[in-house]
Amino acid sequence: MKIAIFSTKPYDEEYFTKVNEELGENKHQLKFISSPLDETHAILAKGNDAVCVFVNDPVNEKVISQLADLSIKLILCRCAGYNNVNLKACKEHHITVCRVPAYSPYATAEHTVTLMMTLNRKTHRAYNRVREGDFHINGLMGFDMNGKTIGIIGTGKIGYLVAKILKCGYGCNVLAYDVYQNPEIKQLGIEYVDLDTIYQSSDIITLHCPLLPSTRYIINEKAIEKMKKGVMIINASRGQLLDTKAVIQGLKSGKIGSLGLDTYENEASCFYEDKSAEDLTDETLLRLISFKNVLITSHQAFFTQEAMKNIADSVLKVSALSFEKNNGKVSGAEVVNLDE
């Protein structure tokens, strides 16, 4: 199969090339394209059978129409989420969409706790001080995680692992919320509660739910009003789970004591790119960065050696190979339901 892989970085090319070689005589023809798959660059897929896209590629109705004109029959998302793909248009043009259902839940779960602990113990600020020869510890005081109440919104594979790390490793009191209750969460002795209880009781709230109409801006002005003063909020899931303007107001008032983000609702304009020689024009992002109690990473929670290998395996060895060998049919967790 000929696959045009968009929004590629050197690490994508490294891992996809390695995994493709493992396929031997079944290996695909890969075309690496650094540009995103958008209306301007869709033409670059010409001559291929499938496209592979990343989380911020705007695969909208116009792009899908262009892909259909190029006889593209398969869109491979090298991520778990697919809210950037217009599924209705894919259905109309008979284009199959696949994703990576579980590249490494450990990677994101561990990064989530890293954000918590960095904000709590302020190790990022301590690192910068010591490099400048400043060894005083004023302003670096944290708190014991043991005994703190952590509210987890979304208890799939990642949320479950975060809960396990915090309860079994740190001795936290963990509360959970999800429309689908995970029996593994209950086996940990963790109670499911409603959202208001999460908001009102938690010292730290961490988000691990998908972006759906029902979860968009699940952290909003009304939710923040219900929270404890000084609450820590962590989002390593999807940017639009947070109403960023409401969060900024919460930071200014002191209601939110600290904020850790690995994703941001307008991240497509800057994440994964080197903007160090430019002036950032996103005033909302600039305001977030200005807070000393805000820590932002560039959507890197997934970024481990194991996850990159699993992503390439899922895209090339499972979805693409199955589509090719089964006359355009793919089954399993990789296939996206176009009726969603």
Secondary structure as the mmCIF struct_conf table of DSSP 4:
data_model
#
loop_
_struct_conf.conf_type_id
_struct_conf.id
_struct_conf.beg_label_comp_id
_struct_conf.beg_label_asym_id
_struct_conf.beg_label_seq_id
_struct_conf.end_label_comp_id
_struct_conf.end_label_asym_id
_struct_conf.end_label_seq_id
STRN STRN1 LYS A 2 ILE A 5
BEND BEND1 SER A 7 SER A 7
HELX_RH_AL_P HELX_RH_AL_P1 PRO A 10 GLU A 22
TURN_TY1_P TURN_TY1_P1 LEU A 23 LEU A 23
HELX_RH_3T_P HELX_RH_3T_P1 GLY A 24 ASN A 26
STRN STRN2 GLN A 29 PHE A 32
BEND BEND2 SER A 35 SER A 35
BEND BEND3 LEU A 37 ASP A 38
TURN_TY1_P TURN_TY1_P2 GLU A 39 HIS A 41
HELX_RH_3T_P HELX_RH_3T_P2 ALA A 42 ALA A 45
TURN_TY1_P TURN_TY1_P3 LYS A 46 GLY A 47
BEND BEND4 ASP A 49 ASP A 49
STRN STRN3 ALA A 50 VAL A 53
TURN_TY1_P TURN_TY1_P4 VAL A 55 ASN A 56
STRN STRN4 VAL A 59 VAL A 59
HELX_RH_AL_P HELX_RH_AL_P2 GLU A 61 ASP A 69
TURN_TY1_P TURN_TY1_P5 LEU A 70 SER A 71
STRN STRN5 LEU A 74 CYS A 77
BEND BEND5 ARG A 78 ALA A 80
TURN_TY1_P TURN_TY1_P6 ASN A 83 ASN A 84
STRN STRN6 VAL A 85 VAL A 85
HELX_RH_AL_P HELX_RH_AL_P3 LEU A 87 GLU A 92
TURN_TY1_P TURN_TY1_P7 HIS A 93 HIS A 94
STRN STRN7 THR A 96 CYS A 98
BEND BEND6 PRO A 101 PRO A 101
BEND BEND7 TYR A 103 TYR A 103
HELX_RH_AL_P HELX_RH_AL_P4 PRO A 105 ARG A 121
TURN_TY1_P TURN_TY1_P8 LYS A 122 LYS A 122
HELX_RH_AL_P HELX_RH_AL_P5 THR A 123 ARG A 131
TURN_TY1_P TURN_TY1_P9 GLU A 132 GLY A 133
TURN_TY1_P TURN_TY1_P10 ASN A 138 GLY A 139
TURN_TY1_P TURN_TY1_P11 ASN A 146 GLY A 147
STRN STRN8 THR A 149 ILE A 153
BEND BEND8 GLY A 156 GLY A 156
HELX_RH_AL_P HELX_RH_AL_P6 LYS A 157 LYS A 164
HELX_RH_PI_P HELX_RH_PI_P1 ILE A 165 GLY A 169
TURN_TY1_P TURN_TY1_P12 TYR A 170 TYR A 170
STRN STRN9 ASN A 173 TYR A 177
BEND BEND9 VAL A 179 TYR A 180
HELX_RH_AL_P HELX_RH_AL_P7 PRO A 183 GLN A 187
TURN_TY1_P TURN_TY1_P13 LEU A 188 GLY A 189
HELX_LH_PP_P HELX_LH_PP_P1 ILE A 190 ILE A 190
STRN STRN10 GLU A 191 TYR A 192
HELX_RH_AL_P HELX_RH_AL_P8 LEU A 195 SER A 201
BEND BEND10 ASP A 203 ASP A 203
STRN STRN11 ILE A 204 LEU A 207
TURN_TY1_P TURN_TY1_P14 PRO A 213 TYR A 217
BEND BEND11 ILE A 218 ILE A 218
STRN STRN12 ILE A 219 ILE A 219
HELX_RH_AL_P HELX_RH_AL_P9 GLU A 221 LYS A 226
BEND BEND12 MET A 227 MET A 227
HELX_LH_PP_P HELX_LH_PP_P2 LYS A 228 LYS A 228
TURN_TY1_P TURN_TY1_P15 LYS A 229 GLY A 230
STRN STRN13 VAL A 231 ASN A 235
BEND BEND13 SER A 237 SER A 237
HELX_RH_3T_P HELX_RH_3T_P3 GLY A 239 LEU A 241
STRN STRN14 LEU A 242 LEU A 242
HELX_RH_AL_P HELX_RH_AL_P10 THR A 244 SER A 253
TURN_TY1_P TURN_TY1_P16 GLY A 254 GLY A 254
BEND BEND14 LYS A 255 LYS A 255
STRN STRN15 ILE A 256 LEU A 261
BEND BEND15 ASP A 262 ASP A 262
TURN_TY1_P TURN_TY1_P17 GLU A 265 ASN A 266
HELX_RH_3T_P HELX_RH_3T_P4 GLU A 267 SER A 269
TURN_TY1_P TURN_TY1_P18 CYS A 270 TYR A 272
BEND BEND16 GLU A 273 GLU A 273
TURN_TY1_P TURN_TY1_P19 SER A 276 ALA A 277
BEND BEND17 GLU A 278 GLU A 278
HELX_RH_AL_P HELX_RH_AL_P11 GLU A 283 SER A 290
TURN_TY1_P TURN_TY1_P20 LYS A 292 ASN A 293
STRN STRN16 VAL A 294 ILE A 296
BEND BEND18 HIS A 299 HIS A 299
TURN_TY1_P TURN_TY1_P21 ALA A 301 PHE A 302
BEND BEND19 THR A 304 THR A 304
HELX_RH_AL_P HELX_RH_AL_P12 GLN A 305 ALA A 312
HELX_RH_PI_P HELX_RH_PI_P2 ASP A 313 ALA A 320
HELX_RH_AL_P HELX_RH_AL_P13 LEU A 321 LYS A 325
TURN_TY1_P TURN_TY1_P22 ASN A 326 GLY A 328
BEND BEND20 GLY A 332 GLY A 332
TURN_TY1_P TURN_TY1_P23 ALA A 333 GLU A 334
STRN STRN17 VAL A 335 VAL A 335
TURN_TY1_P TURN_TY1_P24 LEU A 338 ASP A 339
#
